[in-house]
Amino acid sequence: MGSIVLDKTDGVATLTVDSPEVKNGLTPQMGRELVAACEEIDADPQIGAAVVRGAGGTFCSGADRRTWNPGADQAADGTFQETGAVYKAFVRVGNLAVPTIAAVRGAAVGAGINLMLATDLRVVATDARLLAGFLRIGLHPGGGFFTIAGRTAGREATAAMGLFSQEVDGRRAAEIGMAWAAVPDADVEDTAHRFAAEPAKDPALAREAVRSFRTELGPPGIGWDAAVEFERATQMWSQRRRNSR
């Protein structure tokens, strides 16, 4: 039911979300695998950068609804822990000891856009579809979306996407600062790996540089960890409310 695949080549780690039958929807188990893969990357001093991608030409469609039950009691211990496993994965990617790049093809929706925004830099296909979409399906945003979107695209774009469910393509994402580059779909992953190859030449320096980068520029407002917890109670309420309609 999906997995996280880790490849390490020439100082670059590639993390692949691999569940193409559901357009790379994330499960709690995949969240735990993503955390474990990040631990492996951090423990390898030969790795100087990481690329996050999705299998089969799409990035991540959000939560895998085969394992998602919004009608369950979201405060029940088991449900709370399962949801938290996905949220912890976003934060863990964001705290990797190396510079990170998302290579975004196809769609990044819901949880998928959070995973994309967890990275330091984004390369997107010009025709990629980027959509938060939480309110559109009757849910409050989760995963610290407002914090991690706001630190890239700013308040206006975060409002448009998070409050008004506006979708942007890759070209627009680059225009508003949500991505560094928008390139043809066939060039996305090569471009991301070409960028990653630069810090990978000197992993020790790359790790020190990215630590300084995040310490000095970190997300605005409340911290990301706090944002995840701040959103959770309201999101659980919205899940229960959605199911009762």
N, C-alpha and C positions, 0 to 999 in steps of 0.2 A: 504493500500500500504506500509506495513512495519511499525514497531514501535521499540522503545527502552523500554525494560522491566527492571525495577529496583527491586531487591530483597535485603533485609537486614537481615542477620542471623548471630548471634554470633559475632557481631562487624565487619563483612565483608560485603561490598556491592558488589553485582554482577550486572554488566551492560550487558544485552544481546541484541545484534543486531538481530532483529527478522523479517526477510523477506525471509524465506527459498525458496519461489517460484522463487526468482532471486538470490539464494545463498547469501542472506543477503547484497544485493546491497543497498547503502546508498542514501537516498533522502534528499533534503534540510530540509524537515519537520523533518526527523529523526535526522538531525544535530541539529536542535533547541531542540528536545526532549532530546538529549544527553547532551546539555548544561544545560537544566533544571534539569536533573537527577544529574548532577555534583553539581549544586547549592544545591540540597537537601542533598547530601552526606556531603558536606562541612558544612552545617548547623546542622548536627547531631553529637554531640561530642562523641557519643557512637561508631561511626564508625572509625576503625583504619586501614583499608586497603580496596582496591577495586580490583575486578577481572573483566576484559573485555573479553567477549566471544561471539561467534555466535551461533544461533540456528541451529538445524538440522545437526550437525556434520561438519559445515564449518564455517570459521571465517568471512570473508567479501570479496566479489568478486569485490569490487570497487564501482563506481557510478551506481545507478539504471538507466539504459539507457531508461527506460520508461519515466523518467522525465528529461532526459539530452538531450539538443539540442545543439550540438557543432556548428551547422550552424547559430545559432542566433547571433545577435550582442552582443558579450561578454561584451562590455563596456556599454550597455544599463542598466539603473538603476536596473530594475527588475532582469535581468539575473545576473548582478554583485552581487546583494544581495543574490540571491539564491545560487550561487557558494560559496560565502563567508560564508553562514550558515554552510556548510560542513567543510570548513577550520577552522572556529572558534571552531567547535566541537573538532577537533584534538588538538588544542591548549588548550582548556578547560580541556580535559582529561589529557593532560600533566601538567596542573597546579592544578590538584586536591590536596586538602590539606592532602591527605593520600597516602602512598605507593601504587603503582598500578602494576598489573600483567596482561599481555595478555595471555589467554589460547587459543592457536592457533591450530585448527584442520582443515583438508581440505585445503582450499586455502586462502591466503591473497594476493590480487592483487590490484594494483593501489592505489585507496583511502584506500583499506583495509590494505595495507602494511603501509601506513601512520598512520592509527589508531593503528596498532600493535606497531609501533615504538614510538607512543606517550607515551607509558607506561614506567615505570621504569625498569621492568623486563619482560622477555618473557619465557614461557614454551610452547614448540611446539611439535607436533607429529613428529615422525621420518620421516613419509611419507608426511608431510605437503608440499604444493607448495607455495613458496614465490617468487613473481614476481612483479617488479615495472611496467615494460611493457609500459611505456608512449611512448617512441620513436617508439616502435613496431607498435603502432596504429596512429603514426603521430602527437603526442602531446608532448609539453614540460612538464616536471614534474611540479607538483603543490603541495601545502600544506606544503612547506618547506622540501621536501623529502631529498635533499642533506644534509641539516643541521642535520636532525634527524637520517638519516642513517649513516652519517659520525661519529656521536658521539658514535655509538655502534660498527659497523663493520669496521670503518676506511676508509681511502681514496680508497684503492684498491678494496674492495668489493663494495663500493658505486659507483665507476666507472663502475665496471663490471655489476652491476644491473641497474644503472641509465642511463649510456651512451651506454652500449652494450646489454641491455635487457636480461641479463643472469638470468636464474631461478635457485634457490637453493631449496633443500629439507630441512626438519627440521634438519636432522643430520648435514648437511653442515652448516646450520645457527648457530648451537651450536659451530662448529669448528672455525668459523670465528668471533665469539663473538657477533652475532646478537641475540642470545638467550642464556639463562643460561643453559637450560636443554632440551634435546630431548628425549622423552619417547614414548612408544607405544600409539597409538591413544586413546585407551580406558582409559588410565591413565592420560591424559593431564589435565582434569578439576579437578580431585581429587588432583593431584600434585600441581596445582596452588592454590587451596583452602588451602591445607596443608601449603604452604609457607605463604599465606596471614594470616593464623591463628596466626602466631608468632607476627607480629606487632599489630594485633587486640587485643592482650591481654592487651595492654596499649595504648589506642588511643591517649592520650595527648602526650606521649613520641614519638609515631610513627609520629605524625604531626610535632613535633619539629625536629625530626631526618631527615625526608624527606625534610623539608625546608632547613636545612643545606646542605644536600646532593646535592640538585639542585643548591643552591647558589654557592657552592664550585666547582662543577663539570660541571655545565651547558653546553650547546652545544658550540662547537668551532666556530670560525669565527664570522659572524654576528649573532645577536639574532634570535630566531625562528620567532617571530612576524615579524621582518624585512625581514626574508627569504621568508615568505609567500607572502608579498607584492612585494618583489623583483622579484619573479617568475611570478606574475599574468599577467603582461602585455604581456610577451613573451608567456605564455600559451594561453592567449586569441588570440594572433596572430596565434598560431599554430592550434587552433580550427577553426578559420575562414579559414585558408589556407587548412586544411584537408577537409573541406566541399566543397571547390571550385574545388577540383581535379576531 
